[in-house]
């Protein structure tokens, strides 16, 4: 993922239900970092790398997913 828009699209693609009404990708990305969609943690002492768990109830696969992403400044 090379930018925030691609990161948000990858995050949304894992979900079985759409986010309606669909906010813009900047809002979704901010909500991801802010913990609106679950606990968001910084990993590996790198302040720009985060992980967010998506529960199996929300994913297309039915399995929980640990979504790792970078905050592009």
C-alpha positions as a printed NumPy array, in Angstrom:
array([[  0.   ,   0.   ,   0.   ],
       [  1.545,   3.225,  -1.131],
       [ -0.815,   5.837,   0.276],
       [ -3.772,   6.424,   2.597],
       [ -6.351,   5.856,  -0.135],
       [ -4.917,   2.407,  -1.015],
       [ -4.694,   1.542,   2.687],
       [ -8.35 ,   2.414,   3.25 ],
       [ -9.415,   0.443,   0.159],
       [ -7.502,  -2.635,   1.366],
       [ -9.147,  -2.27 ,   4.79 ],
       [-12.628,  -1.98 ,   3.254],
       [-12.017,  -4.917,   0.887],
       [-11.617,  -7.243,   3.883],
       [-15.117,  -6.447,   5.177],
       [-18.234,  -8.338,   4.115],
       [-20.519,  -5.325,   4.654],
       [-20.137,  -1.894,   3.154],
       [-19.727,   1.225,   5.252],
       [-22.919,   3.186,   4.539],
       [-23.09 ,   6.044,   4.218],
       [-19.534,   5.906,   2.899],
       [-17.326,   8.601,   4.437],
       [-14.328,   9.842,   2.483],
       [-11.07 ,   7.914,   2.79 ],
       [ -9.425,  10.606,   4.959],
       [-12.189,  10.206,   7.568],
       [-11.978,   6.414,   7.464],
       [ -8.182,   6.508,   7.842],
       [ -8.439,   8.903,  10.8  ],
       [-11.057,   6.634,  12.379],
       [ -8.758,   3.633,  11.904],
       [ -5.903,   5.383,  13.743],
       [ -8.308,   6.808,  16.34 ],
       [ -9.717,   3.428,  17.337],
       [-13.259,   3.927,  16.04 ],
       [-13.148,   0.532,  14.269],
       [-11.411,  -1.304,  17.112],
       [ -8.218,  -1.103,  19.112],
       [ -5.401,   0.316,  17.02 ],
       [ -1.853,  -0.299,  18.266],
       [  1.545,   0.986,  17.21 ],
       [  3.936,  -1.883,  16.511],
       [  7.674,  -2.53 ,  16.386],
       [  8.584,   0.797,  18.054],
       [  7.882,   2.41 ,  14.709],
       [  5.509,   5.291,  15.316],
       [  4.137,   5.076,  11.792],
       [  3.286,   1.348,  11.729],
       [ -0.061,   0.241,  13.183],
       [ -2.172,  -2.888,  13.489],
       [ -5.918,  -3.166,  13.802],
       [ -7.79 ,  -6.427,  14.372],
       [-10.893,  -7.035,  12.293],
       [-13.165,  -9.621,  13.915],
       [-14.264, -12.715,  12.058],
       [-17.863, -11.481,  12.208],
       [-16.874,  -8.544,   9.986],
       [-14.581, -10.18 ,   7.412],
       [-15.51 , -11.783,   4.102],
       [-13.511, -14.888,   5.064],
       [-15.183, -15.28 ,   8.456],
       [-11.752, -15.345,  10.114],
       [-10.239, -12.57 ,  12.21 ],
       [ -7.626, -10.502,  10.382],
       [ -4.766,  -8.512,  11.869],
       [ -4.543,  -5.573,   9.464],
       [ -1.11 ,  -3.894,   9.525],
       [ -0.683,  -0.507,   7.896],
       [  1.521,   2.57 ,   7.811],
       [  0.478,   6.156,   8.537],
       [  1.622,   8.146,   5.538],
       [  2.401,  11.724,   6.506]])
